[in-house]
């Protein structure tokens, strides 16, 4: 439990982040995916066939991170790489049937994790938490 004082925010945030990562790992490993890959899948469920750089841009992460995730996901049979139709230097990430079938299970796990994390919060408190997290993100991104 975090106590108020020096670096109280960072300690509390770190502990919450760690707890969410642990719960996510348990939830998604039941479906054969690693924590974080649910976001790559979500991008491809929205628009299949994106290049790794486009997935990275949409998620706000580095392209090599997506490339590493795609390598693991390809080995797990969740997606395949195909040459880009107009630029042969690029690849497209295309969901396999297995990757498409996970949509309902993964979205359900994401909703359950949200609910578990926010249990006991009123609707307005939930909105305040999300607003505060967005402000924190913006504050840190502006430097």
N, C-alpha and C positions, 0 to 999 in steps of 0.2 A: 504494500500500500504506500502510495506517495504522500509525503508530508509537504506542507507549504514551506517555502524557503527558497534558497538558491536553486535555480534551474527546475523549479517545481513543474512548470509547464512541460519542459522537455522530458522530464522523467515520467510524468503522467501520460504524455503522448506516446512515448516509447513503450511503456507497459501496455497501453491500449492497442498499439500497433502490433506488438508481439502476440497479444491474446487473439487478435483478429487473424493474424497469419497462422497461428496454431489451429484455430477453429476452421479456417479455410482449407488448410492442408488436409485435415481429417475429412472434411466434407467432400472435397473434390477428388481425393485419392480413391474414394469409393467408386468413382467413375473412370478411373485410370488417367486422370489428368493432374498436372502439378499446379499448385497455387500460382495464380497469375495468368495461366493459359486460358482461363475462362474469359478474359478480356480479349485475347486474340480471337477466340471462337466467336465472341459476341460481334466483333467487327466483321468477321466473315459471314456470320448469320445475317447481318444487315446488308452486306454486299460481298458476295463470294468473288474470288478471283483478284483480290487486291495484291499489289506488290508489297513486299515487306516494309519498304520505306513509307508507303501510304498508311499501313497499319500503325507503324511507329508514330507517324504524325498525328493520327487520330487519337492515339493513346497518350501522346506527350512523352514518349520514351525514345531511347536511341535505337536506330535501325539494327545494330548488332545484337541488341537484346531480343528483338523480334526474330532475327535470323537464328539465334541459338534456340529460342523457344520453338520455332518452326522445325528445326532439325529434330528435336525431341518429339514433337507432335507428329512429324512424318514417320519416325520410327515406330510410334505407337499406333499408326494407321488412322490418324485423325484428319490429316490433310496430305496433299501431294503438291509438289512443285511442277509447274508447267511453264514452258517458254511464253513470254509475252508475245502477243500476235503482231505487234507493230515494232517492238524493240527487242531484238534477240539477246541483248545484254541483260535484260530484266527477266525476272521470273514472277509468276503469279502464284499465290497461295490459294489452292482450291480444296474445299472440303470434300472428304470422302463420305460415303453413306454413313459410316460409323460416326464421323464428326457431326453430321447433320442430325443423326438420331439422338445425340446427347443434349440437344437444345432444351427440351422440356426438363430433363433431370437437372441440368446445370442451372437453368433459370430458377427452378424451384429451390435448389440449394442456396443460390444467391439471395432469394427472398427470405428464406428461413434464417440465414446468417444476419441479414438486416434486422429482422424481427427480434432475433435473439440478442443482438447488440443493443437494440433500442427498447427492450422490454422495460416497462415502468415509466417511459417517457410519454408525455401527452403529445398530441399532434403539434401544438405550438412549440413545445420543447424540442421535438424532432426537427422542426423547421429551423429553430434557433441553432441547433447543433450543426446542421448542414450549412447554414449561413456562416457560422463561425469558422467551420473548416474551409469554406471557400475564401473567406477573408484571410485566413492563415496562408493558404496556398498563394493567393495574390500578393500578400506582403512578402513572402519569401521569393516569389518569382520576379519581383520588381527590382531585385538587387543584382 
